[in-house]
Amino acid sequence: MNRAIFPGIRMRASFATSLCCIAAALVLILSACSTSSNQTTTTTPSAATGSPSSQQPSDFGLAALPGYGISLFAKSTGDFAGPDSLVVDNGNVYIDYQNTTAKDCTDKNTSTVVQYDMNGKMLKTFTVPGHSDGMRADPSTHLLWVTSCEDGNPKFVTIDPSSGTITPYAFPNPTPHGGGYDDLCFLNGMVFIAASNPNLNSAGVNVFPAIDKVTLGNGKVNLTPVLMGNATATDLIANAKAPLNLVDPDSMTVDSKGQLVLVNQGGSQLVFLKNPGTPQQTVTSVPVGNQLDDTVWTPSTQGRLLVADGTSGNTYWITETHFSPGIVYTQAPDDSGVVGFVGVVDLKTGFVTPVVIGFFKATGMLYVPNS
């Protein structure tokens, strides 16, 4: 079965009533692919033993298009569960396990950040407060920046993996937008943060900061607004300017042009900031019609995706016979109305083509170039 047979799906609002039918069709199509004689078998070190093991996507309840291989990197234990954010830095992988925690910090429970080597061997664990949802590594200091409680009462810490030191910093209380904070992104010597779960005005519009620039000092998280929730942007598909309504600022990344990209998850939209945080900043957007989560641009042909499934507790490597630079990979979260998948976005049309399905809750995702 070749890829031309597999249909791209333009997930627009007009298709909302048929999403269940689409999901069922995807299961049948990709299940057929997974049992094809063309199925790729991937051999990688086992996360538990370090020894080679031959695995197929179907071993994990997943189905993939031909050419894609899947192997297990790490899995939850009795001590930590619910993987979410992923970081690869200094030759190590860090996975943020959310455990059983309230998204608004209304309990006293904690999340666990686990450090692994590149073969999946666990090295260290770190305890962070609340429901941790955003984690990035500072490229200059290699400290981990970790946010918790994206729905409200947010918390923030840095982790020094070498010493184990965990340093807390306080957000403004109350926050300017009334919610919490989610993903972080280091770009051009600045750090940006997504202001999640915002209050909306009587018209259902977010008129508060959706992206802030962050600095740390004197035990505080200092915020400077970069993008308002109702800023004007150029829709790249409609080729027209219109106000945004960033009802659900979520994940962030950097595209192949060096632009900061925000996933407006509940708004089914990708938002692009050229020259973010400067007077030359410009804003464009692409509607995709379906909720998306972590989204990444592949910078090279030699690499692999690292993907977490928050419900199964597994984190996987996804390989492809020939990744192409500039391809946009994304995820459908578990509440998006379709079967959980990793797919490819066509930015010219808004089409999303699933390539691996069967995830219970596709969440954290990174592209990791081969060393």
C-alpha positions in Angstrom: 0.0 0.0 0.0 1.6 3.3 -1.0 1.0 6.7 0.5 -1.0 8.0 -2.4 -3.8 5.7 -1.3 -3.9 7.2 2.2 -6.1 10.3 2.1 -5.1 13.7 3.5 -7.9 15.0 5.7 -8.8 18.6 5.9 -10.2 18.8 9.4 -12.4 21.9 9.2 -15.4 22.9 11.3 -17.8 21.8 8.5 -16.6 18.2 9.0 -17.5 18.2 12.7 -20.5 16.0 12.4 -18.5 13.3 10.5 -15.4 13.2 12.7 -16.4 9.9 14.3 -16.8 8.3 10.8 -13.5 9.7 9.8 -11.8 8.3 12.9 -13.3 4.8 12.3 -12.1 4.9 8.7 -8.6 5.8 9.7 -8.5 2.9 12.1 -9.5 0.5 9.3 -7.1 2.0 6.8 -4.1 2.1 9.0 -4.8 -1.3 10.6 -4.6 -2.7 7.1 -1.3 -0.9 6.6 0.1 -2.3 9.8 -0.4 -5.8 8.7 1.0 -5.2 5.2 4.0 -7.1 4.0 5.7 -3.6 3.7 5.5 -3.0 7.5 8.7 -1.7 8.9 10.2 -3.5 11.8 12.4 -1.3 14.0 15.2 -2.8 16.2 16.3 -0.5 19.0 17.6 -0.9 22.6 14.9 -1.8 25.1 14.2 0.9 27.7 14.1 -1.7 30.4 17.1 -3.9 29.6 19.2 -2.0 27.0 19.2 -5.1 24.8 17.9 -5.1 21.2 14.3 -6.1 20.7 12.3 -6.4 17.5 9.1 -4.4 17.7 6.2 -3.5 15.4 3.7 -0.6 15.8 1.0 -3.2 16.4 2.9 -4.4 19.5 1.8 -1.1 21.2 -1.7 -1.0 19.8 -0.5 1.6 17.2 -0.8 1.5 13.4 1.6 3.3 11.0 1.9 4.1 7.4 4.6 2.1 5.5 8.1 3.5 6.1 7.4 4.5 9.7 8.9 2.5 12.5 8.0 2.6 16.2 10.0 1.5 19.2 9.6 2.0 23.0 11.9 4.4 24.7 10.5 4.5 28.2 7.4 3.8 30.2 5.7 4.8 33.4 6.4 2.9 36.6 4.7 2.6 40.0 6.5 5.8 41.1 5.6 8.1 38.2 3.0 8.1 35.4 1.5 10.4 32.7 4.4 11.5 30.5 4.0 14.9 28.9 6.7 17.4 28.1 10.0 16.1 26.6 13.4 17.7 26.4 16.7 16.4 24.9 19.7 18.3 26.1 23.4 17.5 26.7 23.0 13.9 25.6 20.1 13.2 28.0 16.4 12.9 27.6 14.1 14.4 30.2 10.4 13.4 30.6 8.0 15.3 32.7 5.5 12.9 34.3 2.3 14.6 35.6 1.3 11.8 37.9 -2.2 12.4 39.5 -2.3 16.2 39.9 -4.8 19.0 39.5 -4.3 21.3 36.6 -5.0 24.4 38.7 -2.8 23.5 41.7 -5.8 22.9 44.0 -4.1 19.9 45.5 -0.6 19.4 47.0 0.4 16.6 44.7 3.6 16.7 42.6 5.0 15.8 39.2 8.2 14.0 38.5 10.9 14.9 35.9 13.0 11.9 35.0 16.4 12.0 33.4 17.4 9.2 31.0 20.3 8.5 28.8 19.7 8.2 25.1 19.1 4.4 25.4 16.3 4.8 27.9 18.3 4.1 31.1 16.9 6.1 34.0 19.5 8.3 35.7 17.9 10.7 38.1 14.4 11.9 39.2 13.4 15.4 40.3 10.2 16.4 42.1 8.4 19.5 41.0 5.2 21.1 42.5 1.7 20.6 41.0 0.7 19.5 37.5 3.7 20.2 35.4 2.9 20.9 31.8 5.8 22.9 30.2 9.5 22.1 30.2 12.5 23.4 28.2 16.3 23.5 28.6 18.1 26.8 28.7 20.7 26.4 25.9 23.3 28.6 27.6 23.1 27.2 31.2 21.4 23.8 30.6 19.0 24.5 33.4 15.6 23.0 33.0 12.7 25.6 33.1 9.5 23.9 34.3 6.0 25.3 34.6 3.1 23.8 36.5 -0.7 24.2 36.7 -1.6 25.6 33.3 -5.3 26.2 34.4 -4.6 28.5 37.3 -2.4 29.2 40.4 0.7 28.5 38.3 4.1 27.6 39.6 7.6 27.7 38.2 11.0 26.1 39.0 14.4 25.7 37.4 16.2 22.4 37.8 20.0 22.0 37.7 20.4 18.4 36.5 24.1 18.3 37.6 23.6 19.4 41.3 19.9 18.4 41.6 19.1 22.0 42.9 15.5 23.0 42.3 14.8 26.8 42.5 11.3 28.2 42.7 10.1 31.5 41.2 6.8 33.2 41.8 4.3 34.2 39.0 2.3 37.4 39.5 -0.8 36.7 41.7 -3.3 37.1 40.2 -2.0 36.5 36.7 -2.8 39.2 34.1 -5.0 36.8 32.0 -6.6 35.0 35.0 -5.2 31.5 34.1 -2.0 29.6 34.2 1.1 29.2 32.0 2.0 26.4 29.7 4.8 25.9 27.2 8.1 27.8 27.0 10.4 28.6 24.1 13.9 29.9 23.9 14.5 32.0 20.8 17.0 34.7 19.7 18.3 35.2 23.3 14.8 35.6 24.7 12.3 33.2 26.5 8.6 33.2 25.6 5.8 31.6 27.6 2.2 30.7 26.6 -0.5 32.3 28.9 -3.0 29.4 29.0 -6.7 29.1 30.1 -7.3 32.9 29.8 -10.4 34.7 31.0 -12.7 35.7 28.1 -14.8 38.9 27.9 -18.6 38.9 27.5 -18.2 38.3 23.8 -16.0 35.2 24.4 -12.8 37.0 23.3 -9.4 36.8 24.9 -8.2 40.5 25.3 -5.3 39.6 27.6 -1.7 38.7 26.8 -1.4 35.3 25.1 2.4 35.2 24.8 4.8 36.9 27.2 8.5 37.4 27.3 10.0 36.0 30.5 12.9 37.0 32.7 13.8 35.6 36.1 15.0 37.7 39.0 14.7 38.1 42.8 12.6 35.0 43.1 10.0 36.2 40.5 8.9 35.4 37.0 8.8 38.8 35.2 6.4 39.0 32.3 6.3 41.4 29.3 3.4 41.0 26.9 4.4 40.0 23.3 1.1 39.0 21.7 -2.4 39.9 22.8 -5.1 37.3 22.5 -7.1 39.5 20.1 -4.2 40.8 18.0 -4.6 41.2 14.3 -3.0 38.5 12.1 -2.9 37.6 8.4 -4.6 34.3 7.6 -2.2 32.7 5.2 -5.0 30.5 3.6 -7.6 33.2 3.2 -4.9 35.8 2.5 -6.8 38.3 4.7 -6.2 40.1 8.0 -8.5 39.5 10.9 -8.4 39.6 14.7 -7.2 36.5 16.5 -9.1 35.0 19.4 -6.5 32.9 21.2 -8.8 31.1 23.5 -6.3 28.3 24.3 -2.6 29.2 24.0 -0.8 25.9 24.4 2.4 24.5 22.8 5.1 26.6 21.2 7.9 25.8 18.8 10.2 27.3 16.2 9.6 26.7 12.5 12.1 26.3 9.7 12.1 30.1 9.1 13.0 30.9 12.7 9.5 32.1 13.5 8.0 31.5 16.9 4.9 29.3 16.5 2.0 29.1 19.0 -0.6 26.3 18.9 -4.0 27.8 19.7 -5.3 24.4 20.7 -8.9 25.0 21.4 -9.0 27.5 18.5 -7.6 24.9 16.0 -5.0 27.3 14.7 -1.3 27.8 14.3 0.0 31.3 14.9 3.4 32.5 13.6 5.4 35.4 15.0 8.2 36.7 12.9 10.8 38.7 14.9 8.9 38.0 18.1 9.3 40.5 21.0 10.7 43.2 18.7 9.3 46.3 17.0 9.5 44.4 13.7 7.2 41.6 14.9 4.6 40.4 12.4 1.8 37.9 13.0 0.3 35.3 10.6 -1.9 32.3 11.1 -3.1 29.0 9.6 -6.5 27.5 10.6 -6.5 23.7 10.7 -10.0 23.0 12.0 -9.0 20.4 14.5 -7.3 20.7 17.9 -3.6 20.1 17.7 -0.9 19.7 20.4 2.9 19.7 20.1 3.9 20.6 16.5 7.5 20.4 15.2 9.4 21.2 12.0 11.9 18.6 10.8 15.2 20.3 10.2 17.0 17.4 8.6 16.6 14.0 6.9 18.5 12.2 9.6 16.6 12.1 12.8 13.5 10.7 14.6 10.5 11.8 16.6 10.2 11.3 20.3 6.5 11.1 21.3 4.8 10.6 24.6 1.4 9.0 25.3 0.1 10.4 28.5 -2.5 7.7 29.1 -0.6 4.5 28.2 2.5 5.9 30.0 4.7 5.0 27.1 7.2 7.3 25.2 8.2 6.1 21.7 10.7 6.7 19.0 9.1 7.2 15.6 11.5 6.7 12.7 10.9 7.3 9.0 12.9 6.0 6.0 13.6 9.6 4.9 12.5 12.6 6.9 12.4 15.7 4.7 13.5 19.2 6.0 10.6 21.5 6.7 7.9 18.8 7.1 5.5 19.8 9.9 4.5 17.0 12.3 1.7 17.4 14.8 -0.5 15.6 17.2 -4.3 15.3 17.9 -4.9 15.4 21.7 -7.3 13.0 23.4 -10.2 15.6 23.5 -9.9 16.7 19.9 -12.8 14.5 18.6 -10.8 12.2 16.4 -8.6 9.1 17.0 -5.3 10.1 18.7 -2.6 10.4 16.1 0.7 11.9 14.9 0.3 13.5 11.5 1.6 15.9 8.9 0.3 19.4 8.4 0.1 21.0 4.9 0.4 24.7 5.7 -0.9 25.7 2.2 -4.2 24.0 2.7 -4.7 23.3 6.4 -4.9 19.6 5.6 -3.7 17.2 8.3 -2.6 13.7 7.2 -2.3 11.1 10.1 0.8 8.8 9.8 0.6 7.0 13.1 -2.7 6.4 14.9 -3.8 4.5 18.0 -2.5 6.8 20.7 -4.7 7.2 23.8 -3.3 10.7 24.5 -0.6 11.9 22.2 1.1 14.7 24.1 4.8 15.7 24.2 6.7 15.5 20.9 10.3 16.4 19.7 12.3 15.9 16.6 15.7 14.7 17.6 18.5 14.8 14.9 20.8 11.8 14.8 24.1 12.5 16.6 
